Amino acid sequence: MPSQERWTRTNRRTMASSQSPSSQHVLTAPVTFNVNVAKQTPLKQGDAVVVLIGDKTLTMACSGQPVWSLTVAVPLGEHSYTYAIMGSTQAAASSGPSATAAE
């Protein structure tokens, strides 16, 4: 059975500057995503906590229940991202607050 999204929270983040105009390379900065899923639907065996950014779904690691985290290089600029609990059973999804942060 395909994975179902069981909970989501969408946010926005702005990195300090944009792509370098003199280069084909995209400048990136390390960003650590942390989410506390304690108040969300209970995790079941086989569930994964992920961050969706752009067209990528990145699996987070449990850094101590109920906090999940992931550090990844993100291109500079403004990005929307969503935290989600993915599992094999469907449950109600809920959205969280939007936030903008400058690094």
C-alpha positions as CSV (number, residue, x, y, z in Angstrom):
1,M,0.0,0.0,0.0
2,P,1.5,3.4,-0.9
3,S,2.4,5.9,1.8
4,Q,-0.3,8.3,3.0
5,E,0.3,11.7,4.4
6,R,-1.1,11.8,8.0
7,W,-0.1,15.2,9.3
8,T,1.5,18.3,7.8
9,R,2.8,21.7,8.8
10,T,3.9,24.2,6.2
11,N,6.5,27.0,6.9
12,R,8.6,29.5,4.9
13,R,12.2,30.4,5.3
14,T,14.4,33.1,3.7
15,M,18.1,32.5,3.4
16,A,20.5,35.6,3.4
17,S,21.0,36.2,-0.3
18,S,20.2,34.7,-3.7
19,Q,22.0,32.8,-6.4
20,S,25.4,34.3,-7.4
21,P,24.9,36.2,-10.7
22,S,28.4,35.4,-12.0
23,S,28.2,31.6,-11.5
24,Q,26.1,28.7,-12.7
25,H,26.5,27.2,-9.3
26,V,23.8,27.6,-6.8
27,L,24.9,28.9,-3.4
28,T,23.6,26.8,-0.5
29,A,23.6,27.1,3.3
30,P,23.2,24.3,5.8
31,V,19.7,24.4,7.4
32,T,18.6,22.2,10.3
33,F,14.9,21.4,10.3
34,N,13.5,20.4,13.7
35,V,9.9,19.4,14.5
36,N,8.2,18.2,17.7
37,V,5.5,15.7,16.8
38,A,4.2,15.2,20.4
39,K,0.9,16.9,19.8
40,Q,0.2,15.3,16.4
41,T,-1.3,12.0,15.6
42,P,0.6,9.2,17.4
43,L,3.3,7.6,15.3
44,K,2.8,4.0,14.3
45,Q,5.3,1.4,13.4
46,G,6.5,2.1,9.9
47,D,5.7,5.8,10.0
48,A,8.3,8.3,8.9
49,V,8.6,12.0,9.6
50,V,9.7,13.9,6.5
51,V,10.3,17.5,5.3
52,L,9.0,18.3,1.9
53,I,11.0,21.2,0.2
54,G,10.7,21.9,-3.5
55,D,10.3,18.6,-5.3
56,K,12.2,16.6,-2.6
57,T,10.9,14.5,0.2
58,L,13.6,14.1,2.9
59,T,13.3,11.7,5.7
60,M,14.1,13.1,9.1
61,A,15.8,11.2,12.0
62,C,14.5,11.0,15.5
63,S,16.8,13.0,17.7
64,G,15.0,12.1,20.9
65,Q,11.3,11.4,21.1
66,P,9.3,13.3,20.1
67,V,11.8,15.6,18.2
68,W,12.8,14.8,14.7
69,S,15.6,16.7,12.8
70,L,17.5,16.9,9.6
71,T,20.4,19.1,8.4
72,V,20.6,19.6,4.7
73,A,22.2,22.1,2.2
74,V,19.4,24.4,0.9
75,P,19.9,26.9,-2.0
76,L,19.9,30.5,-0.8
77,G,16.6,32.3,-1.2
78,E,13.0,31.9,0.0
79,H,11.6,28.4,0.3
80,S,8.3,26.9,1.5
81,Y,8.7,23.6,3.3
82,T,6.3,21.2,4.9
83,Y,6.7,18.7,7.7
84,A,4.7,15.5,7.3
85,I,4.1,12.2,9.0
86,M,4.0,9.6,6.3
87,G,2.5,6.2,7.0
88,S,0.6,3.3,5.5
89,T,-2.7,4.4,7.0
90,Q,-4.6,7.6,6.3
91,A,-5.4,10.1,9.0
92,A,-6.5,13.7,9.1
93,A,-4.0,16.3,8.1
94,S,-3.6,19.6,9.9
95,S,-1.6,22.7,8.9
96,G,0.5,24.7,11.1
97,P,1.7,28.4,11.1
98,S,3.8,30.0,8.4
99,A,7.1,31.6,9.4
100,T,9.7,33.6,7.7
101,A,13.3,33.7,9.0
102,A,16.4,35.5,7.8
103,E,19.8,33.9,8.3
